[in-house]
Amino acid sequence: MEFEKLQSGISVKGEKIEAFKSKITSSKYNYIIGAVHGDEIEGAHLAKKLFEWLKETSLAEMPIIIIPILNVDGFNSGTRVNANGVDLNRNLPSKQWSPEAKEEKYFPGIAPLSEPENKFLVSLFEKFPPKFILSFHSWYPVINYNGSCKNIAEFLSSYNKYPIEADFVSHPTPGSLGEYGPQILNCPVLTFECPLLSKEITLDSIWRENEMAFKELILQKIIE
């Protein structure tokens, strides 16, 4: 599958935020996003490996936008938040956005969409409207879906046996992509939470555990 590099966004520290688009024009696009939280390297690794595989496949083109690392500054410094200390997954202008944060690491910013990383993301949404968003994170193995993508969550779970949650009832996420997508964009969002690294769990083992699921998601045209 061929991809073209889009004009990059710019982070708080002036670093480039790279984004890529498959060489097909469509009214709607599938999004793959990694490293919304900079310290979640497990999810970023899955986004990277999936992108590498997509570039190597000889599949017919499908409309995809890939942002391998959204929070470039956080990724470079190993922090959840961006260089302004903002949790990008609490900074989107969903209906539930709140200036309050239970912990410092969840600081939502001084206003919704205050951060350049999210401004860039929303500008892509406006130019290339999403029909499905897959966002890779790391917490504990769980597949969280918001909007009408339960079938995708169930498909992935059939391979990796991760539990499925319709929303994080015990862990509210105001200003998150999971809220913003269905509410504002009328687009389902699947937040894929990877297991954390340990003595037994490596980046390679996480990919191997999920490789077939994501490849078949594309090959079987569960998303198109």
C-alpha positions in Angstrom: 0.0 0.0 0.0 1.4 3.4 -1.0 1.4 6.4 1.4 2.2 10.0 0.9 3.5 12.3 3.6 1.2 15.1 4.6 2.3 18.5 5.8 3.6 18.0 9.4 2.2 19.5 12.5 4.4 21.3 15.0 4.6 20.4 18.7 5.0 22.8 21.6 8.8 22.4 21.3 8.8 22.9 17.5 9.2 19.2 16.6 7.5 17.8 13.5 4.4 15.7 14.0 4.4 13.4 11.0 1.2 12.2 9.3 0.7 9.9 6.3 -2.2 9.3 3.9 -2.7 6.4 1.7 -2.8 7.3 -2.0 -6.5 7.3 -2.5 -9.1 10.0 -2.3 -12.2 9.3 -0.3 -15.0 11.1 1.5 -14.1 9.3 4.8 -10.9 7.9 6.2 -9.7 5.3 8.8 -7.3 6.8 11.3 -4.5 5.0 13.1 -3.0 7.1 15.9 0.0 6.3 18.2 1.6 7.9 21.3 -1.2 10.3 22.3 0.5 9.7 25.7 4.2 10.0 25.2 5.2 7.4 27.8 3.0 4.7 26.4 5.6 3.1 24.1 3.8 -0.2 23.9 0.9 1.4 22.0 3.3 3.4 19.9 5.1 0.2 18.9 2.0 -1.4 17.7 1.1 1.7 15.6 4.6 1.6 14.1 4.5 -2.1 13.3 1.1 -1.9 11.8 2.2 1.0 9.6 5.3 -0.9 8.5 3.1 -3.9 7.5 0.6 -1.7 5.6 3.4 -0.2 3.6 4.7 -3.6 2.6 1.4 -5.2 1.6 0.1 -5.3 -1.9 -3.5 -4.8 -0.9 -5.8 -2.6 -2.9 -5.7 0.9 -1.6 -7.9 1.8 1.3 -8.4 5.3 2.8 -6.1 5.5 5.8 -4.5 8.4 7.7 -1.7 7.4 10.1 -0.1 9.5 12.8 2.6 7.3 14.3 3.5 9.6 17.2 1.1 12.4 18.0 2.7 13.5 21.3 6.2 13.9 19.9 7.6 16.0 22.8 6.2 13.6 25.4 7.5 10.6 23.5 11.0 12.1 23.3 11.0 12.9 27.0 9.1 9.8 28.2 6.2 11.6 29.7 2.5 11.1 29.4 1.8 14.8 28.9 3.1 17.2 26.3 5.7 19.9 26.9 3.0 22.1 28.4 2.2 19.4 30.9 -1.2 18.8 29.2 -2.8 15.4 28.8 -3.8 15.5 25.1 -6.5 12.9 25.8 -8.2 15.3 28.1 -7.8 18.4 25.9 -10.3 17.8 23.1 -13.5 19.8 23.0 -16.0 17.1 23.9 -19.2 17.9 25.7 -17.8 16.7 29.0 -14.5 18.7 28.9 -13.7 20.0 32.3 -10.8 22.2 33.6 -10.6 20.0 36.6 -8.1 17.1 37.0 -8.1 14.3 39.6 -4.3 14.1 39.2 -1.6 16.3 37.8 -1.0 13.8 34.9 -4.6 14.4 33.7 -4.2 18.2 33.4 -6.6 19.1 30.6 -5.0 22.4 29.7 -6.2 26.0 30.1 -9.0 25.5 27.6 -10.2 22.7 25.3 -8.1 22.4 22.1 -5.4 24.6 23.6 -2.5 22.4 22.5 -0.8 22.5 19.1 -0.8 18.7 18.8 -4.6 18.5 19.1 -5.1 21.5 16.8 -3.1 19.6 14.2 -5.1 16.5 14.8 -8.4 18.3 14.5 -7.2 20.1 11.3 -6.7 16.6 9.8 -10.1 15.6 10.8 -11.5 18.6 9.1 -9.6 18.0 5.9 -9.9 14.3 5.9 -13.1 13.4 7.7 -12.8 10.2 9.8 -15.1 7.2 9.5 -13.2 5.1 12.1 -10.4 6.0 14.6 -8.1 3.5 16.1 -6.0 4.9 18.9 -3.2 2.9 20.5 -2.5 3.3 24.3 -0.9 1.3 27.1 -2.5 0.6 30.5 -3.8 -2.9 30.9 -5.0 -5.2 28.1 -8.5 -4.0 27.2 -10.3 -2.9 24.1 -12.5 0.2 24.8 -15.0 1.2 22.1 -17.0 4.4 21.8 -19.7 4.6 19.2 -20.7 1.9 16.7 -17.5 -0.2 16.5 -18.4 -3.1 18.9 -18.0 -5.5 16.0 -14.4 -4.4 15.6 -13.7 -4.7 19.3 -15.2 -8.2 19.3 -13.2 -9.2 16.2 -9.9 -8.2 17.8 -10.8 -9.8 21.1 -11.5 -13.1 19.4 -7.7 -13.2 18.6 -6.1 -11.8 21.7 -8.8 -12.5 24.3 -8.5 -9.0 25.7 -11.7 -7.9 27.6 -14.0 -5.4 26.0 -15.4 -2.3 27.6 -18.0 0.1 26.1 -16.7 2.9 28.2 -14.5 3.4 31.2 -17.3 3.9 33.8 -14.9 3.7 36.7 -12.3 5.9 35.0 -14.0 9.0 33.4 -12.1 10.6 30.5 -13.5 14.1 29.8 -12.0 15.7 26.8 -10.8 12.4 25.4 -10.8 11.2 21.8 -13.2 8.5 22.8 -15.8 11.2 23.7 -14.9 13.7 20.9 -15.1 11.2 18.0 -18.7 10.0 18.5 -20.1 13.3 19.9 -18.6 15.8 17.5 -17.4 13.9 14.5 -20.1 11.2 14.5 -17.3 8.7 14.2 -16.6 5.6 16.3 -13.4 5.4 18.3 -11.6 2.2 19.4 -9.0 2.8 22.1 -6.7 -0.2 22.1 -4.9 -0.6 25.5 -1.8 -2.7 25.4 -0.3 -4.5 28.4 2.6 -2.8 30.0 6.2 -4.0 29.7 7.5 -6.4 32.3 10.1 -9.2 32.6 7.8 -11.5 30.6 6.2 -8.9 28.3 8.3 -7.2 25.6 7.5 -4.9 22.7 8.0 -7.8 20.3 5.7 -10.1 22.3 2.9 -7.5 22.4 3.1 -7.2 18.6 3.2 -11.0 18.1 0.2 -11.3 20.4 -1.8 -8.9 18.2 -0.2 -9.1 14.8 -2.7 -11.6 13.3 -5.7 -9.7 14.7 -4.8 -6.4 13.1 -3.7 -8.0 9.8 -6.9 -9.9 9.5 -8.9 -6.8 10.4 -7.6 -5.3 7.2 -7.4 -8.5 5.1 -11.0 -9.5 5.9 -12.1 -5.9 5.3 -13.7 -5.6 8.7 -12.7 -2.0 8.2 -12.5 -0.7 4.6 
